[in-house]
Amino acid sequence: MTSARPTTRTLGRYCGIAFGLLCAAAAGGSAQQSGSDDAVATGPSQCADTLQPANLMRVTVYQEVSAKDTASALVSQLDLVAQRIAIAVRTALGAAGDAVPQADSLGVWMGAGRRLPFVVVVRREGAGSWRRDTNSDTISAKVTNLYAGALRSIPPDSLWMVWPDGYAADSVVFRLMLIAASNTSHLSATTYSLFAVYGTNGLREHPALLMKGQPSPWYPTDAEYRGLVGDVLLQFAIDTQGRADMTTIKVLRPTAATLSTSPFAHFYREFALAAEEAVRHDRFYPARIGTCPVRQLVQFPFSFSKP
């Protein structure tokens, strides 16, 4: 009969994974609120009292570039073009210099990231251009009109860049994303630079937390007998009922390469199975935006160690 051994479990931070899923961190086995208020979740379309003052927080809306080619020489040049656009937007809002204006009139920010309905083209020779594109995320008409006006104010010959050496293409196409956050700690790994555009109110978010009193995973008998230890990292979504959606579960560690080459692959698999079985029965407080429960994608590490 397998015995239950204590394992270390921490609900891990996993940011920027998918639109509609929020990122959070919490201590394993703890039901205390995380200190993070990152505005990185997609808000519900409606919720009875979600716009009450107690459910709002101040956020800054940042602009970033989205392009297929991420070569560093190209990215640095696109950043400069994007910066011109961000400055034009701030100017349209009445800000001067590097000041980030407050723009509560643009509405409450209810999403992690939104792709603006514009495509910008920079050419090796000739003036740059931009066009409207309906293939975008839902974003308020006020924000769309703000950007349209800012883009019109930029002379076409100002949408240019120093062409990177050896870059064969005659033009570069990119799009603009808007991301709201109370801080940028979770955005530090982004490929492109972020430019603060304006400040506004956003919905307050609460991460999913593991309920207290959840049982420890079982320790595989043969691994325990041999004194073996191991770490497992799972990724899965927590639904609005506070349960792991087992259709989304992935084993991130041990990796497939480890399982195919390690002489201990059998034991790694048993550790992973024990972790998955624990998650299947665990109960969480679901993540919330305002008062509305939302799905959350998390990374959940387990550490199996000898008692």
N, C-alpha and C positions, 0 to 999 in steps of 0.2 A: 504494500500500500504506500503510495507516495505521500510524503509529508509536506506540509506547508511551511515555507521558509520566508522570512521577511525579505522583501526586495525594495530597492530604492526606485520610486516612480516620480517623475516630474513632468507635468504637462508642459511641453516645450513650445517655444516661439517658432512660428512658421508663417512668414509674412509674404504678401504679394503673390499668393499662389493662384487664386482664381477669383474672378468677379463674383461677388455675392457671398464670399466666405471671409470671416474675419479672423484676425490674428491676435493671440493673447498668450500670457504666461501665468502659471500658477504653481505653487509648491505642491509636490506630491502628497496626497492624503490630507490636504488642507482645504478648508472651505472659506478661507479668507480672500478678500478682494485683492487682485493684483494691483500694483501701483501704476500700471500702464493704462493710459487713456488714449492710445493711438486711434485716430479716426480713420480706420482702414476697413470699414465694413459697409456693405450695401444695405441701405435702410429699407424697411418694409414700405409698401405703397401707401399704407395707411395704418394707423393705430390710434385708438380712442384718445388717449391723453399723452401721446408721445411728444407733442410740441409744447408741453408745459415747461415753464422756465427751469424747473429742477432737472429736466431731461436734456437740457442744452449745455453746450460747452463752446468755448472759443476755439476756432481752428483757423489755420492759414491754408489757403488754396495755392498749391504749387503747380507749375507747368513743367512738363518734361517732353522730350522728343521721342517719337516712336518711328524707327526706320529699320528696314531689313538688313542693311549692311552696318555692322557694328565695328568696323576697323577703327582703331584708335585715332588715326590721323583724320578720318572722316568725321568721327564723333565730335572731336574738338572743334571742328569748323561748324558743324550743325548746331553745336551749343551756342556759338556766337550769333547765328541767324535767329535761333529761338530766343536768345536774350533780347534781340532787337524787338521781337514781337511782344515779349513780356513787358518791356519798358513802354511800348506803345499802348498796351492795355492799361498799365498803371497810370499813364498820362491821361488816357480817356476817362479814368476814374477820378482825376483831379490831383493825383500825387505828383510830387516833384522829386527829382533825383532818385535815390534808392529807397525812398519811403514806400512802405507797403500800406495802401489805404484800407480803411474799413468800409465794407460794402454790404451791409445788412440788407439793403434794398434788393440784392440779388437772390434773397431767399435763404432758407435753412439748407445747409449742405447735408444730403442724405445718402451719399455714396462714397465708396472707397476710391474709385477712379472712374473717370468718364473720358471717353474719346470724343474730341470735338469734331463736328461735321465739316472739316476742312482738309484739303490736301494741298501741301505746299511743294512747289517744284523749284529747285535751284539748278541753274544751267552753267555749264562750263563757259559758254559764250552766249551773250544776250541776257536780257532781264529775266528775273525770276517771276513766278506767277503763283496764284492760288485759286482754288475753286471749291465750291460747296460739294459735299458728298453726303448722300443719304445713308450710307453704310457706316453708321456710328451708333454710339450708345445714347440712350435717352438723356438729354440734358436740357435745362430750362431755356426757354426762348430768350430770356433776358441775358443769360451768359452767352448764348450763341450770337445774339445781336451785338453784344459788347465786342466780341472777337471779330465779327465781320466788320464793324466800324474801325477797329484798330488796324486790321489788315488793309483796309482801303486807304488808311492814312499813311501807310508806308509806301514810298515811291518804289515802283517795280525794280529800278536799278539799285535799290538798297538791299534787295534780297539776293545777295551774292556771297561768295566765300572764296578763299584762296584754295584752288584746286590741289588736292594732295598729289604729290609726285607718284607717278605710276598708276594712278587711278584711271581706268580705261573708259568708264562710262561718261557719256556726255551730259548727263543730268542726274540729279538725286531727288527722290521723292520721299517726303516724310510727313508724319501727322503729329498732332499735338494731343497730349493727355493732360487732364487736370486731376490732381490728387489732393485730398484734404487731410491734414494731420495736425494734432496738437503739438507734436514734436516730430523730428525727422529721423529718429534713431533707427526705426525699422526701414527707412528708405535709403540708408547709407550704401547699400549694395547695388543701387540702380546703375545701369550702364551710363546713363546720361546725367548731366547736371540738372538740378532743380532750381527754378526761379520762382520766388514768392511773388504772387500776383495780387492777392487781396486777402483780407481777414473777414470772417463772418461767423455766424453761429452754426454749429453742427450738432448732430444728435450724440448724446453721451452714450458710450459703449461699455459693456461689462463682459469680460471674458467668461467662457465656460470654465467651471471649476469642478474638480473631483469632490464628491460628497465624502464626508468623514465616515469612517467605519467600514470602508470597502475591504473585503478579504484580500490577503496577499496571494499572489499566484502560487501554484504548486511548483515545487522544485523537482525536476525530473529525477527519478530514483537512481538511474544508472550514472547520471552526472554527479549527483550528490555522493554516491558510493565511491566514485573515483576522485572526489574533491575538486571537481571542475567548476569553474565560474564562467560567466559570459554576460555580454551586454546585447540588448535587443532594442531597436528603434522602430516603432510602428508609426504609420501615418494613417489617419482616418478622419472622417467627418463625424461630429457630434450633432445629432438632430435636435429639433426644438423640444423634444420630450426628455432630453438629457441622456440619450442612449447612443452608443456607438453604432454608426451605420456600417454593418459588416460587409456590405457590398463595396465599400470604398477602401477597405483596409489594404495596406501595402506594407511589406517588410522592407525597410530601408537599410537596416543593418541586423544581421550579417548580409552582406551583398551577395549577389549571384556569383561573382568571381570567387568569393571566400568559400561558398558552398560547393563550388566545382573543383576546388584545389586543396582545401584544408583536410587534413586527416581527421579533424574533429567535426566534420560537416554534420554527422549524425546528431551530435550533441547540440550543435547550433540550431538545427531544425527543431529539436525538442524544446529548447529554450524559447524559440519563436512561437511554437504551438502553445506553450504555457502562457506566454504573454497575450496571444490572441484570445485564448480561453478566458483570461482574466478580464480583458477589455469587453468581451461579450457580456459579462455579467456586471460590470461596473456601472454605477449610476453617477451622473454629473448634473450640476446645475447648468442649464443651457445658457449659451451666450445671449445677450440681449442688446438691442439698440433701442434706447429710450426704455419703454416698457415691453417692447415686442421681442419674443424669443426668435433667434435666427440660427441657422446652421453655422458651424465653425469647423474649419479644417485645422487639425493639430498634428504635431509630432509628439509622441509619447514614449520616452525612453524607460527601459527596465534594466536594472542591474542585478543579476543573480550572483550572489556571493555566499561564501561559506559562513555559517553562523559563528 
